[in-house]
Amino acid sequence: MVGVEQKTIRIGMIGYQFMGKAHSHAYRDLPFYFDTPLKPELKVIVGRNEATVKEAQKKFGFEAYETDWRKVVERDDIDVIDIVTPNHTHVEIALAAIEAGKHVIIEKPLALTVEEAKRMYKAAKESGVKHMICHNYRFAPAIQFAKQLIDQGKIGRVFHYRANYLQDFIIDPEFPLVWRLQKDIAGSGALGDIGAHSLDLARFLIGEFTELTGTMETFIKERPLGEMSGGLSAKGNSDQMGEVTVDDAVAIIARFENGALGTFEATRFANGNRNKNKFEINGEKGSIRWDMENMNNLEVYLSDDEAGEQGFRLINCTEEVHPYAGAYWPAGHIIGYEHTFINLFDEFFRGIAEDYQPKPNFEDGVRNQILLEAIEKSAEERSWVKIGQEIE
Ligand SMILES: NC(=O)c1ccc[n+]([C@@H]2O[C@H](COP(=O)([O-])OP(=O)(O)OC[C@H]3O[C@@H](n4cnc5c(N)ncnc54)[C@H](O)[C@@H]3O)[C@@H](O)[C@H]2O)c1
């Protein structure tokens, strides 16, 4: 394991496509913007297809490539294993990495089931490695600032948390049956892919869930076979059709520990909405709104403003006082999606260097997985499901 005195930290990354690109970029840019205690060294990138992983190795700037992740996990010259592969691979790779004493950073959702997620959390906790899950939206400066406002009591008691995560990239019935549409690989559909982010933001901003009910729909039940080809694009590779085994859309009603009511919707069928990850929080003294498609802005309404001057104000969260914003550009010079990962990695490496457990981590991954499983159960049984706070 890496010591606090170490100035560089050596990365082995498993997977190299959409999130592989986002993470590689963040490693490279992190020391440029932040006075990071540990400078990432891109040692080895892993993929099963030699020709394409070699291409990624060159493009992303890794020293070497490998086609078997087990060889990388066992290497002495690797400190961190970064898991950016589809969800069904997470448990095996993470457990092997923890066993080998590596710090682990992993994409969401943590696993396919609560049972797997708990095993991963337990192993990580017992080994003492640092672990983090990439709920990157927490790290948008506007979100961190919203959290400060809520914690300072600016909107008072929270009544409503209302979130939608809307995409439309699979609306075409010809969009192939990629891993994201197969339950044995993805765990769930819109729920775990994008709804998981909304649930995490809600936990981060207003606290834990106590009970919920959900309903799910799969609009297109069969698709031609194919695979992801970078970002959210895909290519068909057969005339054969296969069954879609996950939800295309989910709607959720929830209650929170603080007494708030929550409503959530996650869908990949909201035509015209590319990545509309948004929420509104209504409290006794004000409201807060955010939308990922305008991620630098936070809309804030405060009911103690003078009569006649009341209304939502638009705060461009690019000032020195806004968390993380000062690391980048002068006020008003906006940042983007990729910066959420840079900020998250800053927290990860600080946790390793200063020996504290950064958040969100595998514990948050377990709590998120409990919500995902409860929503599926409630949709199946058409019932309400209680959410226990004990996760050991
Ligand atoms: N934080 C976010 O906003 C965000 C966004 C997209 C995806 N994700 C998560 O990131 C992870 C990866 O998603 P993606 O969109 O990058 O997927 P992708 O399909 O673009 O890339 C997956 C990568 O994993 C590799 N791979 C697949 N199966 C493998 C196996 N068995 N062994 C080794 N490598 C394997 C593929 O070759 C590819 O390089 C998923 O867990 C997903 O839920 C998170």
The ligand as a Gaussian input file, in Angstrom:
#p B3LYP/6-31G(d) Opt

LIG

0 1
 N      -20.267000       8.324000     -13.306000
 C      -20.943000       8.409000     -14.435000
 O      -21.523000       9.440000     -14.751000
 C      -21.013000       7.207000     -15.360000
 C      -21.341000       7.390000     -16.713000
 C      -21.327000       6.273000     -17.545000
 C      -21.030000       5.021000     -17.038000
 N      -20.768000       4.878000     -15.708000
 C      -20.418000       3.537000     -15.150000
 O      -19.095000       3.229000     -15.595000
 C      -18.943000       1.820000     -15.833000
 C      -18.494000       1.630000     -17.283000
 O      -19.447000       2.220000     -18.146000
 P      -19.032000       2.835000     -19.572000
 O      -20.124000       3.721000     -20.005000
 O      -17.641000       3.352000     -19.516000
 O      -19.075000       1.498000     -20.434000
 P      -18.446000       1.250000     -21.864000
 O      -19.224000       0.160000     -22.486000
 O      -18.243000       2.540000     -22.580000
 O      -16.971000       0.703000     -21.484000
 C      -16.816000      -0.477000     -20.767000
 C      -15.351000      -0.911000     -20.810000
 O      -15.194000      -2.121000     -20.075000
 C      -14.539000      -3.120000     -20.889000
 N      -15.057000      -4.438000     -20.463000
 C      -16.297000      -4.909000     -20.641000
 N      -16.418000      -6.133000     -20.064000
 C      -15.211000      -6.411000     -19.526000
 C      -14.683000      -7.530000     -18.821000
 N      -15.422000      -8.594000     -18.565000
 N      -13.388000      -7.447000     -18.419000
 C      -12.615000      -6.376000     -18.698000
 N      -13.061000      -5.298000     -19.376000
 C      -14.341000      -5.319000     -19.777000
 C      -14.929000      -2.734000     -22.319000
 O      -14.016000      -3.258000     -23.235000
 C      -14.862000      -1.193000     -22.227000
 O      -13.521000      -0.748000     -22.305000
 C      -20.311000       1.221000     -15.522000
 O      -20.293000       0.746000     -14.199000
 C      -21.270000       2.393000     -15.644000
 O      -22.446000       2.250000     -14.857000
 C      -20.748000       5.947000     -14.881000

